[in-house]
Amino acid sequence: MTITEYHIELYKRVGGDVDHLLRIGIQEEKTLKNQDIILKIGEIVADLELVKKGLTSFEYTEKLNVKLIELCSNDNVITQMKQLEMFE
């Protein structure tokens, strides 16, 4: 699984909601892979919110940074991920 700029834009467009993706997305966007990536982005955004609020340990923050490096296609995607906010 690799998160790209495309997936971040898709996440924003559907408000992080896979059900919304299935309702409004075109066929190419509705793949299981994209659904899994949207869910993963939501998990990471929630984790990043905890980090921003200072509610995590140093070790947790480091593991999250490693996860971002592993999952994101490049540094620009990592930066964009860190700027995302949770949808309510």
Sequence and secondary structure as in RCSB ss.txt:
>XXXX:A:sequence
MTITEYHIELYKRVGGDVDHLLRIGIQEEKTLKNQDIILKIGEIVADLELVKKGLTSFEYTEKLNVKLIELCSND
NVITQMKQLEMFE
>XXXX:A:secstr
  B HHHHHHHHHTTT HHHHHHHS GGGG HHHHHHHHHHHHHHHHHHHHHTT S HHHHHHHHHHHHHHBSSH
HHHHHHHH     
